[in-house]
Amino acid sequence: GAIVGAKAVVAAPVPPYAVVAGNPARIVRYRFCDDTIETLLDIAWWHWTPEKIARNLDAIRGADLDRLMAAR
């Protein structure tokens, strides 16, 4: 869920859902608040089967936490 800026030089681990840029890459901001990041990491949709991902694609794309929690 991290975003790495163009031409960024990543020399260390990038935290989940961080946006990094620069040389060396530094955290610019986070895509979501801490509570949302924690929930997304708990849901871990990237470990789901391809079929389950396909069924829940709208919720994944829209970061619909309620629907993702129900699908878990």
N, C-alpha and C positions, 0 to 999 in steps of 0.2 A: 503494500500500500504506500510505500515511499515514492517520492518524486525526486529525480536527480536532474538538476539543471544542465543545459547544454554546456559541454566542455568542462564540466565540474571534474575535479580530480578527487576521487573518493579514496581515502587512505585509512579509514576506520569504519567500523560498523555504523550503519544508518538506522536510527530507531524506527519502529513501525509508524507509518503515516506521517513521517517527517518530510519536509520539503528542504532539500539541500542545494547549495550552489557555491561556486567559487573554486579557488585553488589556494589552499586545500578546501575541500567542500565543508561548509558550515551550515548548521541548521538555520534556515530563514524563518520558518514557522512550522506549525503542524496543521494538517488538513482538517482535523477534528479536535474537539475538546477532549480532555483526559477521560471522562466518563464514556464517551462514545468510542474512543480507541480501546478502552478496556472491554467494552461490550463486543466490539468487532473481533478482538483477539479471542474472546471466550467463545463466540459463535464459530470461528475458524472455518468459514464456508469453503476455503481453498482446499480443505481436506475432504469435501463432499465428493460423491461420485459425479461423473459428467451428467448423468441423467437428472440427479437432484439439482445440480447447478442450472441445467436447462429449464427445469420446472420453476425455479425461483429467480430467474435472471432479472426480471423487473425489480424485485426487491433488492437484489445485489447492486444493480446499476443505480438505483435510487437511494441506497443506504437506508432502506426501510427497516429499522431495527426491530420493530414490533413483528413484522412479517418474518424476518429472518430468525428471530427468537422462536416463533411458533413453528417454523419449518425445521428447526434444529431437532 
